[in-house]
Amino acid sequence: MIKGPGILREQNQKKILSLLRKYKQTSRKDLASMMGVSKNTVSIIVDQYISAGVIREVGVNDIQKVGRPKILLELNEDAYNAIGLVIHHNGIEYVVTNYSLNVIREGFETIDCMDATYVCNQIIRIVSALLDEYSNVLGVGIGVPGIVNSREGIVYESTNLQWKNVNISELLKYSISLPIIIQNSVKIASLCSNVLEEDFSNSSFFYIRIGDGIGGAFINDGDIWNGESFTSGEIGHISVDPSGALCGCGQKGCLEKLISEKAFREWLSNLEKGIIKLSEVEKNRKIEETLDKYGSYLAVSLISIFNIINPGKIVIDSPYNQYEVFQTSLKNYLGRNALKIPYSNTQIIFNEEPYSLLLGAATAVILNFEK
């Protein structure tokens, strides 16, 4: 397909913003080299951005070297803003960020979110108030728990919210005249990889989030792969123990049923209600035994990810990461049972800090603008 000069120019404009957001400071020459275009092409765009107050010159680099020094450029990160929202069962969380995804404002409005129409009216109210206060907003990102058709903005099903076939996009589009990105909340959280130190935007990785439920997302070259029915990443419903408890999906021994935070809380409650009161040492020993088992269960599901998707990295976002026994059990199981080639070529990362659903929603806005 042949692209017209207008489309190419727009792509180059957005690529420059993306590179400056990523590298913080660089020069016209380096931008031209990274983009594979002429320095003149870059200079025309940069000069326009400087006039508009989007980019600024901040000094020179390599002043001790022979030849003309490079003039460094950086973004005026406050030139554009993004709004992110996440819908929870008990309220709406919101954030405003600048272009570098630094938080300017955040808040939480407590409401009952079972009524989708009411929730959308509250979103309109929140966004309208924020737009009165912040200019140059590029769009609104919304994270929703459940199965979400992100192309059409439809929530097919949300167990947490008790929603079925809710067209959020249709309910919002006449009141919010900005791009609206609607995505499953775990998948939208995975986009935080674009703004953290471990930038995975040029590689493939699988993100796993363990909370009261367990979800996942496969990211390839910075984009979420949703699958044909928008159900990709449902690692929580891989059966890892055929003799395990019955899951709501109809299978036995699903990962979510066995190792979610909800499952751990229930197990711990039963342990503490035992007839014989355990000493602290005995209690900690039983917790370690349980987390050892959790690590093995998660490893069983990861073998399927290795064999079917074959990502370059797997990011595990889990409350159990702080326990060495959990990490060791997972690695030992994989070492014994996973195919050597995919396992040895996959980097496993245990997050120290969880990815933010809210920051992911704002990130979706920035990435959508840069496309």
N, C-alpha and C positions, 0 to 999 in steps of 0.2 A: 504494500500500500504506500503510495506517494503522499507525503505530508506537505501541506502548504507552508509558506514562510511564516504565516501568522501563528500556526500551531507550533512550529519549531521554536519560534521566538518565545512563546508562552512557556514551552517546556524548558527552555534554557533559563528563563526568568525564575521558574520555580526550582530548578536544579541548583542555581546559585544560592537561593535562600536555604535549601536543604543542606548544602555543603557548609555554609557558614554556621548554620545551627549545629552541625555535627563537629566542626573543627574549631569553632569559636573565632579564631583569627587566621586569615590567610591572605594571599596577594592575588591580583588580577592574573598574573602569569601562572600561578599554581592552580587557580580555578580553571583557566583555559586548558591546562594540561590534564586535569582530572576529568574535564568534560569532553575532551577531544575536539575542541573548537578553537577558532582563532582568538588571539588576545583582543583584537579589535571588536569581535562580537561580544566578548565579556565586558570590555570597557564601556561600550554603548549602554548595556543593561545596567552596569554598576553605576554609571554616571546618572542615569535616570533614577535609580534607587536612592542615590545620595541626595539628589534634588528633592525627592519626596520624603526624605528623612528616615528611610528604611535601613540604609547602610551608612556607615561613617568610616572615614579614614582615621587611623589611630596611631600613626607613626611609621617608622621605617624599621626594616630588619636587615641584619648583616651589614651594619654600617662600617665595619672594619674591613670588609672584603673589597677587592678591586671591582670596579664597575658600578653601574647605577644601582643603588639600594632598592629593595622591594618596599613598596608602600603597603602596609598592612590594612586590611579591611575587617570590620566586624559588624554584626547585626545590631541595629537598635532593637533590642528584644521586646521593647514595649510598643513597637509600631503596630503589632497585631495582637489580638487576644483570642482565646478559645474558651468555650464553656463546656464543662463535662458534668453529667448527672448520672447517678446510679439509683435505681429503684430497689428498695428493700421492702420486706413485708410490712415494716412499721414506719416507713417514711422515705423521703427523697433527700439524698445527699447531693451537694452541688459544689462546684469549684470554678473559679476563673483563673486562667493562667496567662502568662505572656507567651511570646513565640518560642522562647527557650524552655517552655513548660515549667517555669517557676511559678509557684502558687501565689496569687495576688489576694484571693479571697476564697473562703470555703465556709460551708455551713450545712446544717441538717434540719429539715422540717419534719416534725413528727406528724404523720397522718396514717390512717388505715388505708393500705394500698390494694385492697381486694376489689375495689370498683375501678375498672380501667378508665372509664370516661372521667370520673372525678380526678384520678391521678393525672391524666393528660391536661385537664383544666388547671391543676396546680402547677404542672410543668410550664404551661403558658404564662401563668402569673409570675413564677420565679424568673423565667427567662426574660420576660418583659421588664421586670424590675432591674435585672442586671444590665440589660441593653440601655436602659435610661442612664446608667452609671458608667458603663464602659463602651468605648467606641472601637471601631475597626475589629469587631468580632467576626471571625472567619466561619464559625458554624457552631453547632451543638452536637455533642456526642452523648449517647444515652446507653448505659449498660443495664440489661434486664436479665434476671435469672430465668433460665428455661431455654427452650428450642426457639431460635429466632431466625426468621428469614431476613437476613441483613440487606438483601437486594431490594426487597419491597417494604421493609419495615414492619413485618407482621410477626407477632409472637404467636407461634403455633400452640405452644403449651408451656405454662409455668406452674409447677406444682406449688412453689412457695407463695405465689400470688393468687393461685386458683384462677388463672386466666386461660382461655382457649380461643384461638383464632382472633386475636385482637390486632387490628391494623392501626398501630400507633402513628405511623406516617400520615395516614389519612386524617386522623384526629388532630394532628398538629400542623399540617402543612399550610393551612389557610391563615393561621395565626402567627407562625414563625417564618419569616421570609428569609431564612438562611439555610444553607445545607444542613441536613439533619442526618446523622449517622446512628443507626440503631443496631446493637449487636449483643449477643450473649455476654453476660458480665465477666465470666472467666476468660473468654476469648479476647474481650476488650482489654482485660488486665494484662494479657500477654504482650500487648503493644508497648508496655513499659520498658521492654528490652531495648527500644529505640532511643531511650533517653538516659539509660544507666551506663556505667562504665563498660560493662560487657556488651558492646553493641553487636547484635546478631543480625543486623539488617541485611547483610550480604551473605547470609548462610541459612541453612535450614535448622530448625530446632523444634522440639516438642515440649510444651509447657504443661505441667501438672500442678493443679492446685487442690490441696486437701483442706477442707473445712467441714461444715456440717454435711455437705455433699462432696463429691469428687468430680472434677471436670478437667478437661484438657483442651489444648489448641495446638494445631500444627501450623507453624509459620515458615514460609519459604520466600526468600528474598524480600523480607519485610511485609509480606501480605499473608493474611489469614486464609487458610484453605478450609472452606466451609463444608464441602461435599455437596452432592446433588440434593440431599434433603435437609441440609444445614445441621446435620447431627454428627459431623466428624468431631473427633476428640473425646467422645463419651467413654473415656477409659474407666470411669467408675462402674460401668456395667459390663466389664470383662469378668467372667466367672473365674475365680482363682482357687476355689475350693468347692468341688461338686457336692460335697456333703455338708456344706455350710448352710446358714439360715436362709430362708426364703426372702428374696428381695421384692420390692414393689413392682419391678419390671417383669416378674414371673420366673426369673432364673434363681438358682440356689448359689450361694457363696460369691455374690458380686463383691468386687473390691470395696465399693461404697458402703455396703452393708457390714463389712468386716472391719475396715480401718478408718472410717471417717471420724471426725471429732465427736460427732453425735454418738457413734458406736463406742468410742473410748470413754466418753462421759458415762454412758450406761453401764459399761463394764466396771468402771471405777466405783460407781454408786453401788453396784451389787457387791463389789469386794468390800466396801466399807460397811455394808449392811450385814456382813457375815456374822454367824453366831459367835465364832471365836474372834476376839479382837486381835488384830495383827500388830506386832511391833512396827516401828517406823522402818527398821532394817528389813523385815519380812515384806512389808508393803512395797518398798523400793525394789526388792528383788523380784516380786511378781510384776511390777510395772516394767522392769527391764526385760523379763521373759516375754511379756506381751508385745513390747516394742520390737523385740527380736523377731517375733512371729510376723508383725506388721511389715518389717523390712523385707522378709521373704515373700509375703503376699504381693507387695508392690513390685518386687523383682519379677514375679511370674507375669504380671501384666506388661512389664517393660520388654520382656522377650518378644511379645507380640508386636510391640512398637518397633523394636530393632528389625524384625523380620519383614514386616509389611511396609513400614514407612521409611526406615533407614535414615533417621535424621542425623545431622552432624553433632548436635548437642541435645541433651535432655535437661530441662530445668525443673527441679523438684521444689515446689513452694509448699512447705509443710510445717506444722507446729512440732513435728517430731524430729526435725533436723538438728535440734540442739542436743539430742541424745546420740552419743557415739555408737551405742549398740544398734540403733536403727540403721545408721549409715553402713556400719560394718556388716550387718546381716544382709542388707540389700546387695552390697558389693560381693560378698562371699557366695551368695546364691547365684548371682550372674556369672561369677567366675567359674562355678561348677557346671552350670546348665545352659548358658547362652552360647550361641554360635560364636566362635572366636573372632571371625573377621568383622561382623558388625559391632560386636561389643568393644573390640580393641580400637575401633575407629569412631566411637561415640564418646564424647565428653559428657560426663554426668556432673551437674552442678547442683549443690544443695544450697538454696538461698538462705542467707543470714537474715535478710529483711524481706517480708512478703511484698509482692508487687501490689500496687494500689489500683483497685478497680476504678477509682475516681480519676486518678492521673491517666490511666489507660483510656478513659472516655475522652479526656481532653486531647490526648495524643492522637486518637483517631481523627479528630478534626484537623490537626496539623498535617498528618500524613495524607488525608483526603485532599487538602489544599495543594500539597506538593506533587500530587499525581499529574 
